[in-house]
Amino acid sequence: MVGQRVVYCDDGSRADVDYLRDGLRMAVTWLPRGRTEILRARGTGDEFRNGSTRAVIAGGSIAFTRSDGKVRVCHRTKGEN
């Protein structure tokens, strides 16, 4: 694991986000009891994706877009780098 953080989303949900290996894989577990999704990026700066979810990181936020069009915007806690 390269890094880990819990993010807080605009809809009140939370997710545990783990960056794996070279930082091009992201494991997202929706808390408290959600399943873990693995998303992959092709290269640094690219969006992370799998068959049903895309994630774009910008600044301290991550926008998750599901294949049904639902968007969930999540933010790291203040003071985290």
Backbone as numpy.savetxt, mean C-alpha at the origin, in Angstrom:
# Nx Ny Nz CAx CAy CAz Cx Cy Cz
12.52 -8.22 4.54 11.67 -7.05 4.54 12.56 -5.81 4.54
12.23 -4.86 3.67 12.97 -3.60 3.56 12.42 -2.55 4.51
11.10 -2.50 4.68 10.48 -1.52 5.55 9.06 -1.91 5.87
8.53 -1.30 6.93 7.16 -1.59 7.36 6.54 -0.34 7.93
5.24 -0.18 7.71 4.51 0.93 8.35 3.03 0.62 8.36
2.35 1.21 9.31 0.89 1.15 9.35 0.40 2.48 8.80
-0.51 2.41 7.84 -1.07 3.63 7.25 -2.54 3.75 7.66
-3.00 4.99 7.74 -4.37 5.31 8.13 -5.07 5.92 6.94
-6.25 5.38 6.63 -6.93 5.75 5.40 -8.07 6.73 5.65
-8.41 7.50 4.61 -9.46 8.51 4.70 -10.82 7.92 5.08
-11.05 6.64 4.76 -12.33 6.00 5.09 -12.36 5.40 6.49
-11.28 5.62 7.27 -11.20 5.13 8.64 -10.53 3.78 8.78
-10.20 3.13 7.69 -9.53 1.83 7.76 -8.02 2.02 7.97
-7.35 0.91 8.27 -5.89 0.92 8.45 -5.31 -0.26 7.68
-4.05 -0.12 7.30 -3.36 -1.21 6.62 -1.93 -1.30 7.11
-1.44 -2.52 7.23 -0.03 -2.78 7.51 0.64 -2.98 6.15
1.58 -2.12 5.82 2.26 -2.17 4.52 3.71 -2.55 4.75
4.13 -3.67 4.15 5.51 -4.15 4.24 6.14 -4.07 2.86
7.31 -3.47 2.78 8.05 -3.43 1.52 9.07 -4.57 1.57
9.03 -5.43 0.57 9.80 -6.66 0.58 10.99 -6.60 -0.37
12.01 -7.34 -0.02 13.22 -7.55 -0.83 13.82 -6.26 -1.34
13.74 -6.02 -2.62 14.39 -4.87 -3.24 13.49 -3.64 -3.27
12.36 -3.68 -2.55 11.44 -2.56 -2.54 10.46 -2.55 -3.69
10.50 -3.57 -4.54 9.59 -3.63 -5.68 8.40 -4.54 -5.42
8.29 -5.03 -4.19 7.12 -5.80 -3.77 6.55 -5.18 -2.51
5.25 -5.16 -2.45 4.54 -4.59 -1.30 3.52 -5.61 -0.82
3.57 -5.93 0.48 2.56 -6.79 1.09 1.62 -5.89 1.88
0.34 -5.90 1.55 -0.65 -5.04 2.20 -1.64 -5.93 2.94
-1.74 -5.72 4.26 -2.71 -6.44 5.08 -3.67 -5.43 5.66
-4.95 -5.56 5.32 -5.96 -4.64 5.84 -6.31 -5.06 7.25
-6.19 -4.14 8.18 -6.37 -4.43 9.60 -7.83 -4.25 10.00
-8.32 -5.01 10.98 -7.54 -5.88 11.85 -7.38 -7.30 11.35
-8.25 -7.80 10.47 -8.19 -9.21 10.10 -8.27 -9.46 8.61
-7.82 -8.55 7.82 -7.91 -8.73 6.37 -6.85 -9.69 5.85
-7.05 -10.11 4.63 -6.04 -10.98 4.01 -4.91 -10.12 3.46
-3.78 -10.74 3.24 -2.61 -10.03 2.72 -2.59 -10.12 1.21
-2.39 -8.97 0.56 -2.24 -8.90 -0.89 -0.78 -8.57 -1.20
-0.21 -9.21 -2.20 1.13 -8.89 -2.66 1.01 -8.12 -3.96
1.60 -6.92 -4.00 1.61 -6.09 -5.20 3.05 -5.94 -5.65
3.27 -5.84 -6.95 4.62 -5.73 -7.50 4.74 -4.52 -8.41
5.93 -3.92 -8.39 6.25 -2.82 -9.31 7.32 -3.32 -10.27
7.27 -2.84 -11.49 8.28 -3.25 -12.49 9.63 -2.58 -12.25
9.57 -1.36 -11.70 10.81 -0.62 -11.45 10.57 0.48 -10.43
11.64 1.09 -10.00 11.54 2.19 -9.04 10.68 3.31 -9.61
9.72 3.78 -8.83 8.84 4.86 -9.26 7.59 4.40 -9.98
7.52 3.11 -10.34 6.33 2.58 -11.02 5.25 2.26 -9.99
4.01 2.16 -10.46 2.93 1.76 -9.57 3.08 0.28 -9.20
2.56 -0.07 -8.03 2.51 -1.46 -7.59 1.17 -2.01 -8.05
1.13 -3.31 -8.44 -0.14 -3.87 -8.89 -0.16 -5.38 -8.76
-1.37 -5.91 -8.73 -1.62 -7.33 -8.88 -2.88 -7.44 -9.73
-3.55 -8.57 -9.74 -4.72 -8.73 -10.60 -5.91 -7.87 -10.25
-5.99 -7.39 -8.99 -7.19 -6.66 -8.59 -6.93 -5.29 -7.95
-5.68 -4.96 -7.69 -5.37 -3.71 -6.99 -4.16 -3.02 -7.60
-4.23 -1.68 -7.67 -3.08 -0.85 -8.04 -2.78 0.06 -6.87
-1.52 0.37 -6.64 -1.14 1.30 -5.57 -0.12 2.28 -6.13
-0.38 3.57 -5.90 0.52 4.63 -6.33 0.95 5.39 -5.08
2.26 5.54 -4.92 2.81 6.24 -3.76 3.22 7.63 -4.18
2.78 8.62 -3.41 3.17 10.01 -3.67 3.34 10.70 -2.32
4.55 11.15 -2.05 4.82 11.78 -0.76 4.54 10.82 0.36
3.74 11.21 1.32 3.40 10.36 2.44 2.11 9.61 2.27
1.59 9.51 1.05 0.29 8.88 0.83 0.40 7.74 -0.17
-0.54 6.80 -0.04 -0.66 5.69 -1.00 -2.12 5.67 -1.45
-2.35 5.70 -2.75 -3.69 5.57 -3.30 -3.85 4.15 -3.84
-4.79 3.41 -3.23 -5.09 2.05 -3.66 -6.34 2.10 -4.53
-6.27 1.56 -5.73 -7.41 1.52 -6.64 -7.72 0.06 -6.94
-8.95 -0.35 -6.64 -9.37 -1.72 -6.91 -9.91 -1.82 -8.33
-9.99 -3.03 -8.84 -10.46 -3.23 -10.21 -11.92 -2.80 -10.40
-12.70 -2.71 -9.30 -14.08 -2.23 -9.40 -14.17 -0.71 -9.38
-13.01 -0.01 -9.34 -12.97 1.45 -9.38 -12.92 2.11 -8.02
-13.10 1.35 -6.95 -13.06 1.91 -5.60 -11.64 2.38 -5.28
-11.53 3.63 -4.77 -10.22 4.20 -4.44 -10.16 4.40 -2.92
-9.05 4.03 -2.33 -8.81 4.22 -0.90 -7.47 4.94 -0.76
-7.49 6.15 -0.19 -6.27 6.93 -0.01 -5.83 6.81 1.44
-4.57 6.43 1.64 -4.03 6.19 2.98 -2.77 7.02 3.17
-2.50 7.34 4.44 -1.39 8.22 4.78 -0.57 7.63 5.91
0.72 7.88 5.87 1.54 7.48 7.02 1.26 8.44 8.16
1.63 8.04 9.35 1.39 8.91 10.50 2.33 10.09 10.46
1.91 11.18 11.04 2.77 12.38 11.07 4.05 12.08 11.83
5.15 12.62 11.34 6.45 12.42 11.97 7.20 11.21 11.45
6.54 10.35 10.64 7.24 9.21 10.05 7.92 9.64 8.77
9.05 9.09 8.49 9.77 9.35 7.23 9.53 8.27 6.24
